[in-house]
Amino acid sequence: MTKKQQIIYLAGLVDGEGYVGVKKNNSVVRGGYCKNPTYHEIIQIRMIDERAIAIFKKVFGGNYYKETEHSKYSKRPLYCYKATDLMAANALKILLPYLLIKKQEALFCLALRKSKQSKLAKRRGSSVGRQMNKRILNYRDGLWKKCKLLHKY
C-alpha cells in the first residue's frame, strides 16, 4: 500500500468510525487556573479491530487504549484512539483532502489551530489571572458551537 492509499484509508476510518471536533474545557476556569475556557482540537476513533487503530497511531501518533467493558452486550474489547491539539490538527491537515463526512468539522479544527497560533492569541498577559482577548474567545466559542451543532445530526 502506498502512503497516499494509507492516508485515504485512514480518512475513511475517520469518516466512518471517528469523531472530529472542537472541545471546550471549563474546568480550568472552575479550578481557578485561568479566567477563560480552553478549546481543543480532537480526533477520536473507537472500534473493535485493533489493527486499524494501531495503523492510525503509527502514522499520526497519539494514544490508544483498550476498553474491556464498553457494552453489556459484547464481550469483545473496544479500542480507542485519541489525539488532541497540535497532533490532531497535523493529522487533520493531511487527511482533509480525503475526508467526505467529517470535512466541515476538520475545517473548524484547523481554524481553531490557526487562531491558537496567531500573535494576538499568544499575548495573554501575566500568568496570574490570564485573560484572553474577547474577540478570540468569541471566535473559538463559535467554532465549538458550530461543531456541536453538526454533531446533533
C-alpha positions in Angstrom: 0.0 0.0 0.0 1.4 3.4 -1.0 1.5 6.3 1.5 -1.3 8.0 -0.3 -3.5 4.9 -0.2 -2.8 4.6 3.5 -3.9 8.2 4.1 -7.1 7.7 2.1 -7.8 4.5 4.1 -7.3 6.4 7.4 -9.5 9.2 6.2 -12.2 6.6 5.6 -11.8 5.4 9.1 -12.3 8.9 10.5 -15.3 9.4 8.3 -16.9 6.1 9.3 -15.9 5.4 12.9 -14.4 8.7 14.1 -15.2 11.8 16.0 -13.7 15.1 14.9 -14.5 18.3 16.7 -13.6 21.2 19.0 -13.9 20.5 22.7 -14.4 23.2 25.3 -12.9 22.8 28.7 -14.4 24.9 31.5 -12.6 23.1 34.3 -9.6 25.4 34.1 -12.0 28.3 34.9 -13.7 26.4 37.8 -10.3 25.3 39.2 -9.1 28.9 39.2 -6.2 28.3 36.8 -7.5 30.6 34.2 -10.2 33.1 33.7 -11.3 31.7 30.3 -12.2 28.3 29.0 -9.8 26.4 26.7 -10.6 24.9 23.4 -9.0 21.8 21.9 -9.0 20.1 18.5 -9.8 16.4 18.8 -9.8 13.2 16.8 -11.2 10.1 18.3 -11.8 6.6 16.8 -13.4 3.7 18.6 -13.7 0.2 17.1 -13.3 -3.4 17.8 -10.5 -4.1 15.4 -7.2 -3.1 17.0 -5.2 -3.3 13.7 -6.8 -0.3 12.2 -6.3 1.7 15.4 -2.7 0.7 15.5 -2.1 1.9 11.9 -3.6 5.2 12.8 -1.4 5.6 15.8 1.7 4.6 13.9 1.0 7.2 11.1 -0.2 10.1 13.3 1.0 9.5 16.8 -1.5 10.0 19.7 -2.8 7.5 22.2 -4.8 4.4 22.0 -6.1 2.1 24.7 -8.4 -0.9 25.2 -11.8 -0.7 26.9 -12.7 -4.1 28.2 -16.3 -3.3 29.3 -17.7 -1.0 26.6 -21.0 -2.7 26.3 -23.1 -5.1 28.4 -24.0 -6.9 25.2 -20.5 -7.6 23.9 -17.6 -9.4 25.4 -15.1 -8.1 22.8 -12.8 -5.2 23.8 -13.2 -1.8 22.1 -10.0 0.0 21.0 -10.0 3.8 21.3 -7.6 6.2 19.6 -7.3 9.8 20.6 -5.2 12.8 19.5 -5.7 16.4 20.6 -4.5 19.9 19.9 -1.5 20.2 17.6 -1.2 16.5 17.0 -4.9 16.3 15.9 -4.5 19.4 13.8 -1.5 18.0 12.0 -3.3 14.7 11.2 -6.4 16.6 10.0 -4.3 18.7 7.7 -3.1 15.6 6.0 -6.5 13.8 6.0 -8.5 16.9 4.9 -8.4 16.3 1.1 -9.8 12.8 1.5 -12.5 13.4 4.2 -16.1 13.5 3.0 -18.3 13.2 6.0 -16.2 14.9 8.7 -14.6 17.6 6.4 -16.5 20.6 7.9 -15.5 19.5 11.5 -11.9 19.2 10.3 -12.0 22.7 8.9 -13.3 24.1 12.2 -10.4 22.3 14.0 -7.9 23.8 11.6 -9.4 27.3 12.1 -9.0 26.8 15.8 -5.4 25.8 15.3 -4.8 28.9 13.2 -6.4 31.0 16.0 -4.1 29.5 18.6 -1.0 30.3 16.6 -2.0 33.9 16.0 0.2 36.6 17.5 -2.8 38.2 19.3 -3.6 34.9 21.0 -0.1 34.4 22.3 -0.2 37.8 24.2 -2.1 36.7 27.3 -0.6 38.9 29.9 0.8 37.7 33.2 0.5 34.1 34.5 -1.8 35.4 37.3 -5.3 35.9 36.1 -4.5 35.2 32.4 -7.1 36.8 30.3 -7.8 36.1 26.6 -8.9 38.8 24.1 -12.7 38.7 23.9 -12.8 38.6 20.1 -10.6 35.5 20.1 -12.8 33.8 22.8 -16.0 34.6 20.9 -14.5 33.2 17.7 -13.3 30.0 19.4 -16.7 29.6 21.1 -18.4 30.0 17.8 -16.2 27.2 16.3 -17.1 25.0 19.3 -20.9 25.7 18.8 -20.7 25.0 15.1 -19.1 21.6 15.8 -21.7 20.9 18.5 -24.5 21.7 16.0 -23.0 19.4 13.3 -22.8 16.5 15.8 -26.6 16.8 16.6 -27.4 15.3 13.2 
